Amino acid sequence: MTNSPQNISNPSGLAPLAHSLLPEWGLIFVEGHDAASFLQNQLSNSVLGLKRTFSPQIAQFHESVRLVGYCSPKGRLIASAWLALFPSADNGEDRLALFISKDIAAVTAKRLSMYVLRSKAKVTDMSSSWTVTGFYGNDQDIAALRIENSQIALRLPDVLSNHQSYARVLIGKPNTENENVDREQLISWNHLEVMSAIPRIVLATQEQFVPQMINFESVVGVDFKKGCYPGQEIVARSQYRGVIKRRLQLAHVSSESLGSQEYGPGAELFHTSDATQPAGMVVLASPSPSEPSRIDLQVECKLDALEGGEIHLGSIDGPVLKIDSLPYPLIEI
């Protein structure tokens, strides 16, 4: 294994194999007899029928892993997470794990707990007692990856970066010792996440988006056939009445043009046609490992802003964004 994502034989700039501590990720457990049925009534995707994954196996594919959203009654995403079902190693009871942004894990767990009521389910934020790491490589690397019995792991969708496909695995493990963050490996992981064009809600973007505004339905984060959940009517109305006029796009900007301009999640976008009203917002962002002068971004923006003029980052005087292609087709609304 190499410790640096810079590799002259790899045009993406990522190491062929890397394991990175992910300090921005947290973990929520939902346990108990009614855990699945409780979450079925709270999340945008179906929870019932998830295949159980027993450590040291890796949960993978839609039968075992789901992208889920947790919405407000107004249909705005409070959180997004990757969900899988891992029976507890202690007692064998069902335990649903939500890999989620660490900065919203505690408040999300608390909010979910408020709706447990008489259900036999317990919601616990494990982010202070469990560590989340990310592993990426090719299929052979993933097949050779060894997961300990005390750990849980799920595979994310593969990402194409500079014509190379990367498999990714999220791993949760009980805290045993302090680990140092390798900044280069972390940048590589974050860059793959940006290039996947699969959004992740963080504190700065909570309650900013109806799921379709960030392509959530196009990356299988919404099941329109399941029962009700908070905000379901608004999400369904947005889908079937065609009222969504904003979408997630990939974009990039030159780091040399940024100056002191912030470019992280929550940074606003402005279009030349209207300097006073934001035209969108940054969802996720990462420097490019292969091009030091490039910042890649997931941005949510008005569709009509793509038809002409320029989109600026931060202010109407900010750097101009260059829009890139998405790696998947959008479901037409």
Secondary structure, DSSP 8 states (H G I E B T S, - for coil): --S-S--TT-TTSS-SSEEEE-TTEEEEEEESTTHHHHHHTTBSS--TT--B--TTS-B-STTTEEEEEEE-TTS-EEEEEEEEE---TTT---EEEEEEEHHHHHHHHHHHHHTTTTSS-EEEE-TTTEEEEEEEE-HHHHHH----TT-EEEEEEEEEETTEEEEEEEEEEE--S-----HHHHHHHHHHHHHHT-----GGGTT---GGGGTGGGGT---TTS---TTHHHHHHHHHTT---EEEEEEEEEGGGTTT---STT-EEEETTEEEEEEEEEEEEEE-SS-TTEEEEEEEEEGGGGSSS-EEESSTTS-B-EEE--SS-----
